Amino acid sequence: MSEQIDLLLTGGTVVTMDHAGTILVDGAVAVHNGAIVAVGPSAALSERYHPNEMIDCHGCALIPGLINGHAHVPMSLLRGMVADQQLDVWLFGYMFPVESQFVDAEFVYVGTLLSCAEMLRGGTTTFVDMYYFEEEVARAADEAGMRAICGQTVMRLPTPDAASFDEGLERSRRFIEQWHGHERIIPTVAPHAPYTCTDRIYREASALCAEFGVPLVTHLAETAREVEESIAEREVTPIRYAKRVGAFDVPCIAAHCVHATEDDIRLLREAGAGAVPCPTSNLKLASGIAPYKRLIDSGVKVGLGTDGPASNDDQDMFTEIQLAALLPKGISGDPTVVPAREAFALATCWGAKAVHLDHLVGSLEVGKRADLAVVQLAHLHSAPRYTYSPDAIYSHLVYSARAADVRDVVVDGRILVRNQHLVSLDEADILHRSQQIAARIDAFLARRERNLLAKILAIGGVQQDEIFEIQVKARLDVDAAALVARLINAPGVQITKTSERTQYDTYFLFSNGERIRIREDHRSDPGARPQPKYTITLIASGERGELPSAIVLSRGRYTAPADHTVRFYREYFQPDQIAEREKRRRRWRILYKEHDFAINFDNFGTDTAPNLYLEIKSRTWSRRDAEHRAALMGELLAIAGVAENALLKQEYIDL
């Protein structure tokens, strides 16, 4: 008598991805209670089992469900928002500002639904996520019927769901407690990366993972710059740092590992950590090409991921598999490296090991969960087929197959995609809700891109200066020192502070009259700060009023610490023109008739060929006070003995 089961998939080419690499040309997979109960020839299993439902897989490949080992799935809502930028511009100029404005529970839930729909349609059944409001990722993945490792992001910086990393770690604990023990969802904590975290974050995250028996998710060695800065600041690579702070004391899933050194690779292997490069994202962000062959040959557990849809821009694991096969060939000149079978393993059986789920998924074997996909092979782009070698199927799957070829998807024995139609999700509703959120973001970006103030505010730390600036400049001759001495030593002039410095200014000039100045300020006076100070100032266009002996500018000035490179700001702001100035400055802050002034003695030349200027400057919030200070400037000029024809009512950049 035949045995009753839930589901029988029959008649396809079964690519088991088991240890022996078993392939059944006319094979079948029997499923009951969410698990695989038999894999074998179609005739034998059809005779042995009586299924509640049967799926005919003739002309198809029956494969393990694909494993997306690293993703930020809610970021599907940011797909196509910005492209062709350096990683720091992409991240700090666009992603972080937009996320701080728009990422909330609804954003994460809808974005995850969109990603789950896309992944399921492409044969992905398991994903590893790292994002915010991770309980919403878990909720959406559960509703979709997918299998997921959901990592609650923690950083030392404020995040959309936590004002501090302490709060982030507490949120992680609550999330893990809420979802721990779920049959398909594994909740965990994800310290973002060494460059955004602290020792304490990693150690406490590792302890939390150990307490609940869940893997730790993090980014490691994604860019060459990240590795260089880690060595400069910590004297170790990001991967060795991760080991030092306990990330490898528990099962670890390390995303990217693009710039892993030989020592790093050894550390990953010894720790049993999973390394998950993301080929498309790593290429698009110009992060580099991971050392796939070295990782594989060294015995590291290697998988593949898509990364976030904002940097990929899709979640098509077939593309990642193909790139994992092609890239090593292209850079090595050896067409035999990472053959199709190995590339396919990166998203199936090897990928399962990399995310520490190989006891459950990754291959079609008795006892494992029934996570599988049916891939149609009878398409123009995958025809004809050769069967003289069983391994030929890997070439079809890696070099010809597309995500759109996936016909049916099963997770935990439940059919989630049938004949290319989503069963567990409402595709039309998801698309509608996604576009509604995108429309709000689009309007925000449209306003911001036309407004330099909005762009500079988006990157944080900005303070507005006084809105009235009164200034005058005079070109000085060889008697400059005597002139300045008369001024600062005059009765009624009280010196409050002195300094000496060299300033390197880069100006971004815009057609609307606005300017951005990036200043590198090196103090050289005794007792001054040893490190240079970097600031960025937006000088908005404003009213210009000529007064006797001075110029009054009414405008907005917004200043912030310049904690990015000039290259970052150039690519972020995209100025119409760029100009540079270098000067040596002696400054006296003075009080004259109870008003504060800055007296600057500036040299744009050299000691042997000086190009000297005197600048008197003051700022205030009051127009009436600005007019009074302009009159006082006239008195100071008279004290110094500056001739009328030496005055320059311009800024240095305009000279």
C-alpha positions, 0 to 999 in steps of 0.5 A, spaced: 500 500 500 502 506 498 504 511 503 500 518 504 504 524 503 503 531 502 506 533 496 510 529 490 514 533 485 516 528 480 519 528 473 524 533 473 532 533 473 533 533 481 539 537 482 540 534 490 547 538 491 548 533 496 555 531 498 556 526 492 553 531 487 547 526 486 543 528 480 537 524 478 535 526 470 528 523 471 527 524 479 522 526 484 522 529 491 517 527 496 515 531 502 511 530 508 510 535 514 514 540 511 520 535 511 523 531 505 522 524 506 525 521 499 529 523 493 529 518 488 527 516 481 520 518 479 517 511 477 519 508 484 517 514 488 510 515 484 509 507 486 511 508 493 507 514 495 500 517 494 501 525 495 495 530 497 498 534 491 503 532 485 507 537 481 509 535 474 516 537 473 518 535 466 522 540 462 524 543 469 530 542 474 528 541 481 533 545 485 534 546 493 531 553 495 537 559 493 540 562 500 541 569 500 546 570 505 546 577 506 541 583 504 538 589 507 531 587 504 527 593 507 531 597 502 527 595 496 524 601 497 530 605 496 531 601 489 534 606 484 534 612 488 541 614 487 547 610 483 554 611 480 557 614 487 562 612 491 560 608 497 561 614 502 557 619 498 552 613 497 551 611 504 552 618 508 550 623 503 543 619 501 542 613 505 543 615 512 539 621 511 533 618 507 533 613 512 533 618 518 527 621 515 523 615 512 525 609 516 519 607 521 515 600 522 511 601 516 517 602 511 520 596 514 514 592 513 512 594 506 519 594 504 520 587 506 514 584 503 516 587 496 523 583 497 520 577 499 515 577 493 521 578 489 526 573 492 520 568 492 519 569 484 526 568 483 527 561 487 530 564 494 527 561 500 532 563 505 535 570 506 539 573 512 537 580 513 541 586 517 536 592 518 532 596 523 525 595 526 527 588 525 521 585 528 517 588 522 522 584 517 520 578 521 513 579 521 513 580 513 518 574 512 513 570 516 507 572 513 510 570 506 512 563 508 520 564 507 526 562 512 530 568 515 535 570 519 533 577 521 539 581 524 537 587 528 542 593 527 546 596 532 551 602 531 554 607 535 551 612 531 543 614 532 539 609 528 532 610 526 529 605 531 535 607 537 537 613 539 544 610 542 547 603 542 545 601 549 538 602 546 539 598 540 542 592 544 536 592 549 531 592 542 535 586 540 534 583 546 527 584 546 526 582 539 530 575 540 526 574 546 520 575 542 521 571 536 526 565 539 524 558 537 520 560 531 520 554 526 523 559 520 525 565 523 531 566 527 532 573 530 539 575 532 543 582 533 547 585 527 553 590 529 553 593 523 561 594 522 567 595 525 567 602 523 560 604 526 561 600 532 565 599 538 569 594 542 563 594 547 558 593 542 561 587 539 562 584 545 555 585 548 552 582 541 556 576 542 554 575 549 547 576 546 548 571 541 551 566 545 546 566 550 540 565 545 544 560 540 544 565 534 549 567 529 552 574 529 551 578 523 556 583 521 560 587 515 567 586 514 573 588 510 568 591 504 572 596 502 580 597 501 579 604 505 576 600 510 582 595 511 587 601 511 583 605 516 582 599 521 590 598 520 591 605 521 587 606 527 587 599 531 593 596 528 589 590 525 584 588 519 577 589 520 577 581 520 582 580 526 579 586 530 572 582 529 576 576 532 579 580 538 572 583 540 569 576 540 565 576 534 568 569 532 566 566 539 559 565 536 557 562 529 558 569 525 556 571 518 561 576 515 558 580 509 563 581 503 570 580 506 572 583 499 579 585 502 580 579 506 588 578 507 591 571 507 591 572 515 584 574 515 582 568 511 585 563 516 582 566 521 575 565 518 576 558 517 579 557 524 573 560 527 568 557 522 565 563 520 561 564 514 564 569 508 558 572 504 561 576 498 555 580 494 558 580 487 553 585 484 553 590 490 561 590 490 562 591 483 556 597 483 560 600 489 567 599 486 568 595 493 572 590 489 572 583 487 572 578 493 577 572 493 572 567 491 577 561 489 582 563 495 576 563 500 574 556 497 580 553 497 582 555 504 576 551 507 572 557 509 565 557 509 563 561 503 556 563 501 553 569 496 548 575 497 545 580 494 546 586 499 541 591 499 536 593 493 539 600 493 546 598 492 544 592 487 539 593 485 535 587 485 535 580 489 536 575 483 541 570 486 541 567 479 545 573 477 550 573 483 551 565 482 553 567 475 558 573 477 561 568 482 563 563 476 565 569 471 569 574 476 574 569 478 575 567 471 576 574 468 581 576 473 585 570 474 585 568 466 584 561 468 577 559 465 577 553 470 577 557 477 570 556 480 566 552 475 559 552 475 558 546 480 562 550 485 558 557 483 551 554 484 554 551 491 555 558 493 548 559 493 545 552 496 549 547 500 555 551 501 551 557 502 547 554 507 554 552 511 556 559 511 549 562 514 550 556 519 543 552 516 546 546 513 543 542 518 536 544 515 537 547 508 541 547 502 540 540 499 535 536 497 536 530 502 532 526 506 530 529 513 532 536 511 526 541 510 522 542 504 525 548 501 526 547 493 524 551 487 522 548 480 526 552 474 523 551 467 529 549 462 525 550 455 526 557 454 530 560 448 535 563 452 536 556 455 535 551 449 538 546 447 540 542 452 545 537 453 545 531 457 551 526 455 554 529 462 550 529 468 554 535 470 551 539 464 545 541 468 550 546 472 552 550 466 545 551 464 543 553 471 549 558 472 550 561 465 543 560 462 538 560 467 534 567 470 530 568 476 524 569 471 525 561 469 523 559 476 516 556 476 514 553 483 517 555 490 516 551 496 518 553 503 517 548 509 513 544 505 508 549 503 507 552 496 509 559 496 509 560 488 505 556 483 506 557 476 510 563 477 504 566 481 505 568 488 500 564 493 502 567 500 503 575 498 498 580 494 503 582 489 498 588 486 497 591 494 505 590 495 506 594 489 501 600 490 504 601 498 511 601 495 510 606 490 506 611 495 512 610 500 517 612 494 513 618 492 514 621 499 521 620 498 521 622 491 518 629 493 523 630 499 529 628 495 527 633 489 526 639 494 533 637 497 537 637 491 535 644 489 537 646 496 544 646 498 542 648 505 537 642 505 543 638 503 548 640 508 543 639 513 542 632 511 549 630 513 548 633 520 551 637 525 550 644 522 549 650 526 547 657 523 551 663 524 549 670 525 546 672 519 549 679 518 557 679 517 561 686 516 567 686 513 573 690 510 579 688 507 585 692 505 591 690 501 598 692 505 605 694 503 611 693 506 609 697 512 604 692 514 607 690 520 607 697 523 600 698 521 597 692 524 601 694 531 598 701 531 591 698 531 592 692 536 596 697 541 591 703 540 588 705 546 581 703 547 583 696 543 583 690 548 586 684 545 582 678 548 585 672 544 591 671 539 592 665 534 597 663 528 594 658 523 595 656 516 588 655 512 587 651 506 580 653 503 576 649 498 570 653 495 564 650 491 561 655 487 554 655 484 550 659 479 545 661 484 551 665 488 551 660 494 558 658 496 560 652 500 567 653 503 571 647 506 576 649 511 583 645 513 585 649 519 592 648 522 594 652 528 601 653 530 601 658 536 604 655 543 599 651 546 594 650 540 590 644 539 595 639 535 590 636 530 587 640 524 580 643 524 576 641 519 569 645 517 564 646 512 560 652 511 555 654 507 555 661 505 548 663 502 547 668 497 544 674 500 543 682 500 550 686 499 549 693 502 555 698 502 557 702 508 562 707 509 569 704 510 565 697 510 561 692 507 555 689 510 552 682 508 546 679 510 545 672 509 545 665 512 551 662 514 551 654 516 557 651 519 558 644 521 565 639 522 567 637 515 568 629 517 568 627 510 573 628 504 573 634 499 572 628 494 566 626 498 563 633 498 565 635 491 561 628 489 555 630 493 554 637 492 556 637 485 558 645 484 559 649 478 566 651 479 571 649 484 577 654 487 582 653 492 586 658 497 591 657 502 593 663 507 597 664 513 593 668 518 595 671 524 589 673 528 587 678 534 580 677 537 579 684 540 574 688 544 573 695 541 567 700 545 564 693 547 564 690 541 567 684 538 572 684 532 576 679 529 583 683 526 586 678 521 593 679 518 593 675 512 599 672 507 597 669 501 604 669 498 611 667 501 616 670 506 620 672 500 614 675 496 609 676 501 602 678 498 599 681 505 592 683 507 588 686 513 581 684 514 577 686 520 570 682 521 565 682 525 558 678 525 551 679 529 544 677 528 542 685 528 541 689 522 542 696 527 548 693 530 551 691 524 550 698 521 553 701 528 559 696 527 561 698 520 562 705 523 566 702 528 570 699 523 571 706 520 574 708 526 579 702 527 581 703 519 583 710 521 587 708 527 591 704 523 592 709 518 589 705 512 588 709 506 582 709 502 585 707 496 587 701 499 580 698 501 577 692 498 570 691 499 570 684 496 571 677 499 578 673 498 575 668 493 573 674 489 579 678 488 
